[in-house]
Amino acid sequence: MTNIVYGRILPGEKIDLNGAKKVDKDDSWDTFSNWLHAVIIVLSARDPNLLNGNHLTNLNTIRGFMKPRGIAPVCVVTHVDEVRDESQLEKIKTKASAATGSPESHVFFIENYHPEHNERDFNIELRAMEILNSALTVGERYVKIHKQQQQYEEEEKQEAAGQSKEEESIDSLFQRLCDTKHIPHAKVEPAITLLKEEDVTTTRLLRDNWADLEDELPISSRMKTYIKEAMLE
């Protein structure tokens, strides 16, 4: 999986598990343009392994690989037209999100073409375009954040200075915010989790990507104002 994500194995190439060369972060920046910058995981709404929770275990290796690398996959759930009880859709979305590591905002439902529904359906095709657009947006953000990380690494090597507010961790930023504004930490935990899923781990990364991330943070407008003030202190 490492070789696929980091671009050592390209589309169309045969995967040789015995002769594969392991890649790590130290020698992979030179192939950044070949990395997978966005991942789409497709599941079926009628898959019993999704419905009974087995995929939570089946996909554990994939989640464990992508999360620390800041890859937030887009999840597509097909055959949604075969779900007779619409009240089950929210449950299916929650299970798909948990199994794939995709935020629920990145879980999409789509209907399928089949013998009884084989005429061109623009709603289905518009939904497919929406999914691709979401994947492109996630991919662009991933590239932006990792290019910034590369730049910061180079600057840190040159400066060799002490820790600054810009280098403080997201956890430290929110702890400081909770201490000064007397906010229960539980209220900011969803925001911290989302930021870490996007590989935004420092105050500096959050500040530089605030315009892209602000609307996605599951917190109040007042809390967002507090965060902006804290980032500027």
Backbone hydrogen bonds, N-H to C=O, Kabsch-Sander energy under -0.5 kcal/mol:
donor,donor_aa,acceptor,acceptor_aa,energy
5,V,1,M,-2.8
6,Y,2,T,-2.4
7,G,4,I,-1.3
8,R,3,N,-2.2
9,I,3,N,-1.7
10,L,8,R,-0.5
13,E,10,L,-2.2
16,D,14,K,-0.7
17,L,15,I,-0.8
20,A,16,D,-0.9
22,K,20,A,-0.5
27,D,24,D,-1.1
28,S,25,K,-0.9
29,W,25,K,-0.5
31,T,28,S,-1.4
32,F,29,W,-1.7
34,N,31,T,-2.2
35,W,31,T,-0.6
35,W,32,F,-1.3
36,L,5,V,-2.4
37,H,35,W,-0.8
41,I,39,V,-0.5
41,I,74,V,-2.8
42,V,40,I,-0.5
43,L,41,I,-0.5
43,L,76,V,-3.0
45,A,78,T,-2.6
47,D,44,S,-1.7
50,L,47,D,-1.2
51,L,47,D,-1.9
52,N,48,P,-2.6
53,G,50,L,-0.7
54,N,49,N,-0.5
55,H,49,N,-2.3
56,L,53,G,-1.2
57,T,53,G,-0.5
57,T,54,N,-1.2
58,N,54,N,-2.6
59,L,55,H,-2.4
60,N,57,T,-1.4
63,R,59,L,-2.5
64,G,60,N,-2.8
65,F,61,T,-1.4
66,M,62,I,-2.5
67,K,63,R,-2.5
69,R,66,M,-0.8
70,G,67,K,-1.8
71,I,66,M,-2.2
72,A,70,G,-0.8
74,V,39,V,-3.1
75,C,106,H,-2.4
76,V,41,I,-2.8
77,V,108,F,-3.4
78,T,43,L,-3.0
78,T,76,V,-0.6
80,V,110,I,-1.5
82,E,79,H,-1.7
83,V,80,V,-1.4
84,R,82,E,-0.9
86,E,84,R,-0.9
88,Q,85,D,-2.3
89,L,86,E,-1.4
92,I,88,Q,-2.5
93,K,89,L,-2.6
94,T,90,E,-2.2
95,K,91,K,-2.2
96,A,92,I,-2.5
97,S,93,K,-2.4
98,A,94,T,-2.2
99,A,95,K,-2.3
100,T,96,A,-2.1
101,G,97,S,-2.0
106,H,103,P,-2.4
107,V,104,E,-1.4
108,F,75,C,-2.9
108,F,106,H,-0.6
110,I,77,V,-2.1
114,H,117,H,-1.1
117,H,114,H,-2.4
122,F,120,R,-0.6
125,E,121,D,-1.9
126,L,122,F,-2.7
127,R,123,N,-1.9
128,A,124,I,-2.2
129,M,125,E,-2.0
130,E,126,L,-2.1
131,I,127,R,-2.2
132,L,128,A,-2.3
133,N,129,M,-2.5
134,S,130,E,-2.1
135,A,131,I,-2.2
136,L,132,L,-2.3
137,T,133,N,-2.3
138,V,134,S,-2.4
139,G,135,A,-2.6
140,E,136,L,-2.7
141,R,137,T,-2.1
142,Y,138,V,-2.3
143,V,139,G,-2.4
144,K,140,E,-2.4
145,I,141,R,-2.8
146,H,142,Y,-2.3
147,K,143,V,-2.3
148,Q,144,K,-2.0
149,Q,145,I,-2.2
150,Q,146,H,-2.1
151,Q,147,K,-2.1
152,Y,148,Q,-2.8
153,E,149,Q,-2.4
154,E,150,Q,-1.8
155,E,151,Q,-2.3
156,E,152,Y,-2.8
157,K,153,E,-1.9
158,Q,154,E,-1.6
159,E,155,E,-2.8
160,A,156,E,-2.5
167,E,164,S,-0.8
168,E,164,S,-0.5
168,E,165,K,-0.9
170,I,201,T,-2.0
173,L,169,S,-2.3
174,F,170,I,-2.5
175,Q,171,D,-2.1
176,R,172,S,-2.5
177,L,173,L,-2.1
178,C,174,F,-2.7
179,D,175,Q,-2.3
180,T,176,R,-2.2
181,K,177,L,-2.4
182,H,178,C,-0.9
183,I,178,C,-1.4
187,K,184,P,-1.6
188,V,185,H,-1.3
189,E,185,H,-1.0
192,I,188,V,-2.2
193,T,189,E,-2.6
194,L,190,P,-2.1
195,L,191,A,-2.4
196,K,192,I,-2.3
197,E,193,T,-1.8
198,E,194,L,-1.3
199,D,196,K,-1.3
200,V,195,L,-2.9
201,T,199,D,-1.0
203,T,168,E,-2.4
204,R,166,E,-1.9
206,L,202,T,-2.1
207,R,203,T,-2.7
208,D,204,R,-2.5
209,N,205,L,-1.3
210,W,207,R,-1.1
212,D,209,N,-0.7
213,L,209,N,-1.7
214,E,210,W,-2.7
216,E,213,L,-1.2
217,L,213,L,-1.0
217,L,214,E,-0.9
219,I,217,L,-2.1
224,K,220,S,-1.9
225,T,221,S,-1.9
226,Y,222,R,-2.1
227,I,223,M,-2.1
228,K,224,K,-2.3
229,E,225,T,-2.2
230,A,226,Y,-2.5
231,M,227,I,-2.5
232,L,228,K,-1.0
232,L,229,E,-0.5
233,E,229,E,-0.7
233,E,230,A,-0.7
